[in-house]
Amino acid sequence: MTHQVRAVVARGKGAPVSLETILVPDPGPGEALVKIQACGVCHTDLHYREGGINDDFPFLLGHEAAGVVESVGEGVTDVAPGDFVILNWRAVCGNCRACLRGRPWYCFNTHNAKQKMTLTDGTELSPALGIGAFAEKTLVAAGQCTKVDPAASAAVAGLLGCGVMAGIGAAINTGNVGRGDTVAVIGCGGVGDAAVVGANLAGAAKIIAVDIDDRKLATARTLGATHTVNSKEADAVEAIRELTGGHGADVVIEAVGRPETYKQAFYARDLAGTVVLVGVPTPEMKLELPLIDVFGRGGSLKSSWYGDCLPSRDFPMLIDLHLQGRLPLDAFVTETIALDDVEKAFERMHGGDVLRSVVVL
């Protein structure tokens, strides 16, 4: 059986997205059909529309989602029809060298659904991050579904599918922020603010939020930042050093993805401190640092992939913390919108007016 559903499609580079009817097949072996309840509007979706990921148009956008499993294919045992799930874009294979070494959060062989969703004329769609959730239903690999407590709102739960998990994980999983640490977060969009929340959860004593927008800095304070720095008005490195006794922060999380802000992060950390890059750079960006400084300052320079998360471990735990009132995921939802408002949401996101617009179906 083929399902006809409404979905948001990007047909060409830079062109406005369109709401179209697409065809979604029943799940085959190892696949699941998910009825989408909510999907966040993420910068990555805009990157797809702008051709910044690849040129495999048309794209079926949306990936930061939660919904209910409608049906599963042969061999699927981890989820069943009726399960409330968060979709993830790193389905752990269990067999690659990272998985076999006990590091499944680095899985090098993540997989997606094998069958293709299409336009009504048969044109194959490329689902964003292997998900494609700006749609009433989508087809994914069953391993991309993580069952969580259905008491959580879908609009909130879906945010763990990408940006919020990336930020929280950058602090807790990659940066290993511990009790009493000093932490600086450069870039206070959705991912950076989630890193602030993660550092707060981990027990950091001082959390310094850095941005060029006072509105974003004010939001970061409500989410746990103890200090803020507007880097248009002050030198970020000097300000962070001044706030940390002249030493620099134990962990600096760069949530922008630009050479300029990475250099700030590098020089704003304490000796033997850690830099975590979670902001995503573009392919043409280059970084130049004196090698003697890389050696002489010691410590660690890390990249955080999806917050180095293991969805089966992290998603249920974070949802439980949210339901206990200890993790303010709802603070990230600026507005809820309909499927046909995604293009307008891109404009608001680009203007820095929202943390997250969330499509609710």
C-alpha positions, 0 to 999 in steps of 0.5 A: 500500500502507498500512502498519499500525504502532504509534505514540504519539498525543496525542489531547487537551490534557494527556491522557496519550499512548497507543500506537495503531495508525496507517496510513502510506501509501506515499511519493508524489512527493518523499516517503520512508518511513522505518523509525524506529530511535530517537527522543529524547523532547524538550520540544517533544513535551510542548509538543504534548501540552499544547497549547502549539504549536497545537490540531490534535489528535490529534498523532503525537508524536516528531521527534528521530529516526534510521532507515533509508529503506524506500522513496521516491516519484517524483522523489527522488534525494538518498536511496535505500532502505537509507540511514541518515538523521537526520530534520530538521524544516526541509527546505530548499526552494531557491527562497524568498528566503532560499535564493536569497540563499545563506542556506538555513539560514533557509529560509522555505518548508520543507515536509513530506509531502503525504499524511496519516498517519491513525488506523485510523478515518481521522482525520488525524494532525498529525505533530510538526514534520512528522515524527511519529517515535514510530512504527515507520515514518513518512512525511516529505518526502524533504528531511527525510532527511539521509544520515549514516555508518551506523556511528553509533548511531541513539540518538545520531544522532537527537539531532541532529534537534533539541535537540543540534543547536539547542544546538551550532548556537546556539554555532557558527552563531548565536553565532559563538563563536571561539577564546579567547572567553568564553561563558556558557550560561544553562539546562543542559538538553539544549540548554544542555549542547549549547551548552556542547559547541559552545562547547568545539568552537569553542575558547572559553577560558572556558565558564560554565554557569548553572542552578538545579540542581546536578545539571545543573551537574555534567553541564555540567562533564563536557561542557566547562564551565570554571565553574558558577554556581547562580543560586539561590545567587548573582546570575548577572549578577554571577557572570559578570562576576566570572569575566570580569574585570568585563566580561561574556561575549563570547557569552551563550546563553539556553537557557531561554526566559524574560524573566527569564533573557533579561535576565540574558543581556542584562546578563551580556554584554560591551559589543558582545557577543552574546546568543543566544536558543535557549530557546523562550518561550511566546506570552504572555511579554513582555520589557521592556528600557530602549531606551537600554541596548539602544543603549548596550551595542551588539553583537547580540541574536540568535535561533537557529532550530534552531541556524541549521543546514543539515542537509546540511552540519552533520549529516554533519560532526557525526556524523564528529566523534562517530565520531572521538571529538571530540563526546560525543553519547552523553553526552546519552543518559540512558536508552533506553526502549520506545515505551510508556514515553513518558509516563513519560519526560515525567514524568522530563524534567519533573523534570529527571532526564534529559538525554534519554530515547531510544525505541529500536525 
